[in-house]
Amino acid sequence: MFYKLCLKNVGFKPTFFVGNPANCYSFYRCDYSNQKLIGPTNCAPGTVWSPNKMLCDYASEPCRHHK
């Protein structure tokens, strides 16, 4: 799953965050130095993962892709 989520995302930073494709209330941490996907980690209550901001933020509308 590391390669599927982490390698398709922008940048070659040693560590960065990506949204959970199955649950917009959580995210993963991509750790390139160890080739690991860490998580998922839940967003704080009342927030969802914002792919534009690349962080958890208060939702302006309900999460649509939550499975």
DSSP file (Angstrom, degrees, kcal/mol; ACC not computed):
  #  RESIDUE AA STRUCTURE BP1 BP2  ACC     N-H-->O    O-->H-N    N-H-->O    O-->H-N    TCO  KAPPA ALPHA  PHI   PSI    X-CA   Y-CA   Z-CA
    1    1 A M     >        0   0    0      0, 0.0     4,-2.4     0, 0.0     5,-0.4   0.000 360.0 360.0 360.0 -25.6    0.0    0.0    0.0
    2    2 A F  H  >> +     0   0    0      1,-0.2     4,-2.8     2,-0.2     5,-0.7   0.941 360.0  44.1 -55.1 -49.5    3.0    2.3    0.5
    3    3 A Y  H  >5S+     0   0    0      1,-0.2     4,-0.8     3,-0.2     5,-0.4   0.886 112.2  52.5 -67.0 -38.6    3.7    2.4   -3.2
    4    4 A K  H  45S+     0   0    0      1,-0.1     4,-0.3     3,-0.1    -1,-0.2   0.922 123.3  26.2 -63.9 -44.8    0.1    2.9   -4.2
    5    5 A L  H  <5S+     0   0    0     -4,-2.4     4,-0.2     2,-0.1    -2,-0.2   0.885 127.8  38.5 -87.1 -41.9   -0.5    5.9   -1.9
    6    6 A C  H ><5S+     0   0    0     -4,-2.8     3,-1.0    -5,-0.4    -3,-0.2   0.892 111.4  50.6 -84.4 -41.1    2.9    7.5   -1.4
    7    7 A L  T 3<<S+     0   0    0     -4,-0.8    -1,-0.2    -5,-0.7    -3,-0.1   0.744 105.4  56.9 -75.0 -21.3    4.6    7.2   -4.8
    8    8 A K  T 3  S+     0   0    0     -5,-0.4    -1,-0.2    -4,-0.3     2,-0.2   0.591  94.1  88.0 -83.2  -8.4    1.6    8.7   -6.8
    9    9 A N  S <  S-     0   0    0     -3,-1.0     9,-0.0    -4,-0.2    -3,-0.0  -0.557  86.7 -91.8 -94.7 157.4    1.7   11.9   -4.7
   10   10 A V  S    S+     0   0    0     -2,-0.2     3,-0.2     2,-0.1    -1,-0.1  -0.194  78.4  26.3 -67.7 150.8    3.7   15.0   -5.3
   11   11 A G        -     0   0    0      1,-0.1    -2,-0.1    -4,-0.1     5,-0.0   0.183  64.6-115.5  89.4 158.4    7.2   15.7   -3.9
   12   12 A F        +     0   0    0      3,-0.1    -1,-0.1    20,-0.0    -2,-0.1  -0.236  55.8 149.1-123.8  41.0   10.1   13.8   -2.7
   13   13 A K        -     0   0    0     -3,-0.2    19,-0.3     1,-0.1     3,-0.1  -0.454  56.5-121.8 -72.1 148.7   10.1   14.9    0.9
   14   14 A P  S    S+     0   0    0      0, 0.0    18,-2.4     0, 0.0    19,-0.7   0.862  97.0  14.7 -60.8 -34.6   11.4   12.3    3.4
   15   15 A T  E    S+A   31   0A   0     16,-0.2     2,-0.3    17,-0.1    16,-0.2  -0.995  74.1 149.2-142.6 133.5    8.0   12.4    5.2
   16   16 A F  E     -A   30   0A   0     14,-1.7    14,-3.5    -2,-0.4     2,-0.3  -0.958  36.3-109.1-154.5 172.6    4.6   13.7    4.2
   17   17 A F  E     -A   29   0A   0     -2,-0.3     2,-0.3    12,-0.2    12,-0.2  -0.812  24.1-176.2-112.8 146.0    0.9   13.1    4.7
   18   18 A V  E     -A   28   0A   0     10,-2.3    10,-3.3    -2,-0.3     2,-0.1  -0.975  30.8-104.7-136.0 150.6   -1.7   11.7    2.4
   19   19 A G  E     -A   27   0A   0     -2,-0.3     8,-0.3     8,-0.2     5,-0.1  -0.361  34.7-108.8 -71.7 153.6   -5.5   11.2    2.8
   20   20 A N  E >   -A   23   0A   0      6,-1.8     3,-1.2     3,-0.5     6,-0.2  -0.753  23.0-150.7 -80.5 116.6   -7.0    7.8    3.4
   21   21 A P  T 3  S+     0   0    0      0, 0.0     3,-0.2     0, 0.0    -1,-0.1   0.721  95.3  47.3 -64.6 -19.0   -8.8    6.9    0.2
   22   22 A A  T 3  S+     0   0    0      1,-0.3    45,-1.8    44,-0.1     2,-0.3   0.552 122.6  27.0 -96.1  -9.6  -11.3    4.8    2.2
   23   23 A N  E X   -A   20   0A   0     -3,-1.2     3,-1.5    43,-0.2    -3,-0.5  -0.806  56.2-161.9-158.7 107.5  -12.1    7.3    4.9
   24   24 A C  E 3  S+     0   0A   0      1,-0.3    25,-3.3    -2,-0.3    42,-0.1   0.440  88.5  72.6 -76.0   3.6  -11.8   11.1    4.7
   25   25 A Y  E 3  S+     0   0A   0     23,-0.2    18,-3.0    -5,-0.1     2,-0.3   0.257 102.0  42.5 -95.9  11.3  -11.7   11.3    8.5
   26   26 A S  E <   - B   0  42A   0     -3,-1.5    -6,-1.8    16,-0.3     2,-0.3  -0.935  62.5-162.0-149.2 171.1   -8.2   10.0    8.6
   27   27 A F  E     -AB  19  41A   0     14,-2.1    14,-2.9    -2,-0.3     2,-0.3  -0.939  13.4-128.9-149.9 167.2   -4.8   10.2    6.9
   28   28 A Y  E     -A   18   0A   0    -10,-3.3   -10,-2.3    -2,-0.3     2,-0.5  -0.842  14.4-133.1-118.0 157.4   -1.5    8.3    6.5
   29   29 A R  E     -AB  17  38A   0      9,-2.8     9,-3.0    -2,-0.3     2,-0.6  -0.965  16.8-148.3-109.3 125.8    2.1    9.4    6.9
   30   30 A C  E     -AB  16  37A   0    -14,-3.5   -14,-1.7    -2,-0.5     2,-0.7  -0.840  10.6-168.3 -93.6 122.3    4.5    8.4    4.1
   31   31 A D  E  >> -AB  15  36A   0      5,-2.9     5,-2.1    -2,-0.6     4,-0.7  -0.876   8.0-179.9-114.4  97.5    8.0    7.8    5.4
   32   32 A Y  T  45S+     0   0    0    -18,-2.4     3,-0.5    -2,-0.7    -1,-0.2   0.850  76.9  63.5 -66.4 -35.2   10.4    7.5    2.4
   33   33 A S  T  45S+     0   0    0    -19,-0.7    -1,-0.2     1,-0.3   -18,-0.1   0.838 119.9  24.7 -62.0 -32.0   13.5    6.9    4.5
   34   34 A N  T  45S-     0   0    0     -3,-0.5    -1,-0.3     2,-0.1    -2,-0.2   0.349 104.0-123.7-110.7   3.3   12.0    3.6    5.8
   35   35 A Q  T  <5 +     0   0    0     -4,-0.7     2,-0.4    -3,-0.5    -3,-0.2   0.921  64.7 140.9  52.5  48.3    9.7    2.9    2.9
   36   36 A K  E   < -B   31   0A   0     -5,-2.1    -5,-2.9   -34,-0.1     2,-0.6  -0.919  51.9-146.4-124.9 148.2    6.7    2.7    5.4
   37   37 A L  E     -B   30   0A   0     -2,-0.4     2,-0.5    -7,-0.2    -7,-0.2  -0.969  24.9-160.2-106.7 119.4    3.2    3.8    5.4
   38   38 A I  E     -B   29   0A   0     -9,-3.0    -9,-2.8    -2,-0.6     3,-0.2  -0.883  35.1 -34.8-109.2 128.3    2.2    4.9    9.0
   39   39 A G  E     -     0   0A   0     -2,-0.5     2,-0.2     1,-0.3   -11,-0.2  -0.852  35.1-116.6 128.4-164.7   -1.4    5.0   10.1
   40   40 A P  E     -     0   0A   0      0, 0.0     2,-0.4     0, 0.0    -1,-0.3   0.375  48.1-171.9 -77.5 155.3   -4.1    5.6    9.5
   41   41 A T  E     -B   27   0A   0    -14,-2.9   -14,-2.1    -3,-0.2     2,-0.2  -0.964  21.6-122.0-115.5 133.1   -4.4    8.4   12.0
   42   42 A N  E     -B   26   0A   0     -2,-0.4   -16,-0.3   -16,-0.2     2,-0.1  -0.488  20.7-122.6 -76.5 143.0   -7.7   10.0   12.8
   43   43 A C        -     0   0    0    -18,-3.0     3,-0.1    -2,-0.2    -1,-0.1  -0.382  44.8 -83.9 -70.4 160.6   -8.4   13.7   12.2
   44   44 A A    >   -     0   0    0      1,-0.2     3,-2.0    -2,-0.1    -1,-0.1  -0.305  64.0 -76.3 -62.6 152.7   -9.6   15.6   15.2
   45   45 A P  T 3  S+     0   0    0      0, 0.0    -1,-0.2     0, 0.0     3,-0.1  -0.240 121.1  21.3 -53.0 135.3  -13.3   15.5   15.9
   46   46 A G  T 3  S+     0   0    0      1,-0.3    13,-0.7    -3,-0.1     2,-0.3   0.443 107.7  98.2  85.5   0.8  -15.2   17.7   13.5
   47   47 A T  E <   -C   58   0B   0     -3,-2.0     2,-0.3    11,-0.2    -1,-0.3  -0.835  50.3-164.5-120.4 159.9  -12.5   17.8   10.9
   48   48 A V  E     -C   57   0B   0      9,-2.6     9,-2.7    -2,-0.3     2,-0.3  -0.902  38.4 -84.6-133.6 162.1  -11.8   15.9    7.7
   49   49 A W  E     -C   56   0B   0    -25,-3.3     7,-0.2    -2,-0.3     3,-0.1  -0.542  37.4-154.2 -70.2 128.9   -8.7   15.5    5.5
   50   50 A S  E  >> -C   55   0B   0      5,-2.6     4,-2.3    -2,-0.3     5,-1.1  -0.915   7.0-166.2-105.4 108.2   -8.3   18.3    3.0
   51   51 A P  T  45S+     0   0    0      0, 0.0    -1,-0.1     0, 0.0     5,-0.0   0.804  89.4  54.1 -65.2 -27.2   -6.3   17.2    0.0
   52   52 A N  T  45S+     0   0    0      1,-0.2    -2,-0.0    -3,-0.1    -3,-0.0   0.901 120.4  29.9 -71.8 -40.5   -5.8   20.8   -1.1
   53   53 A K  T  45S-     0   0    0      2,-0.2    -1,-0.2    -3,-0.1     3,-0.1   0.634  99.8-135.0 -91.4 -16.0   -4.3   21.9    2.2
   54   54 A M  T  <5S+     0   0    0     -4,-2.3     2,-0.3     1,-0.2   -37,-0.2   0.891  74.3  79.4  57.6  44.5   -2.8   18.5    3.0
   55   55 A L  E   <S-C   50   0B   0     -5,-1.1    -5,-2.6    -7,-0.1     2,-0.3  -0.960  92.2 -79.9-161.3 170.2   -4.0   18.6    6.6
   56   56 A C  E     +C   49   0B   0     -2,-0.3     2,-0.3    -7,-0.2    -7,-0.2  -0.654  55.9 166.5 -80.7 135.8   -7.2   18.0    8.6
   57   57 A D  E     -C   48   0B   0     -9,-2.7    -9,-2.6    -2,-0.3     2,-0.2  -0.936  44.9 -81.3-144.8 161.9   -9.5   21.0    8.5
   58   58 A Y  E     -C   47   0B   0     -2,-0.3     2,-0.3   -11,-0.2   -11,-0.2  -0.521  54.4-117.9 -68.0 132.7  -13.1   21.9    9.4
   59   59 A A        -     0   0    0    -13,-0.7    -1,-0.1    -2,-0.2     4,-0.1  -0.528  18.2-161.8 -78.9 134.0  -15.3   20.7    6.6
   60   60 A S  S    S+     0   0    0     -2,-0.3    -1,-0.1     1,-0.2    -2,-0.0   0.676  86.3  14.8 -83.3 -18.8  -17.4   23.2    4.7
   61   61 A E  S    S-     0   0    0     -3,-0.0    -1,-0.2     1,-0.0     3,-0.1  -0.963 101.7 -76.9-146.9 161.9  -19.5   20.3    3.5
   62   62 A P        -     0   0    0      0, 0.0     2,-0.4     0, 0.0    -2,-0.1  -0.141  54.4 -94.7 -61.1 154.6  -20.0   16.7    4.5
   63   63 A C        -     0   0    0      1,-0.2     3,-0.2    -4,-0.1   -38,-0.0  -0.571  41.7-175.8 -69.2 121.0  -17.5   14.1    3.6
   64   64 A R  S    S+     0   0    0     -2,-0.4    -1,-0.2     1,-0.2     0, 0.0   0.780  73.1  51.6 -93.9 -29.4  -18.8   12.4    0.4
   65   65 A H  S    S+     0   0    0      2,-0.0     2,-0.3   -41,-0.0    -1,-0.2   0.239  73.0 129.2 -98.6  17.1  -16.3    9.7   -0.2
   66   66 A H              0   0    0     -3,-0.2   -43,-0.2     1,-0.1   -44,-0.1  -0.551 360.0 360.0 -70.0 128.8  -16.4    8.1    3.2
   67   67 A K              0   0    0    -45,-1.8    -1,-0.1    -2,-0.3   -44,-0.1   0.397 360.0 360.0-104.6 360.0  -17.0    4.3    2.9
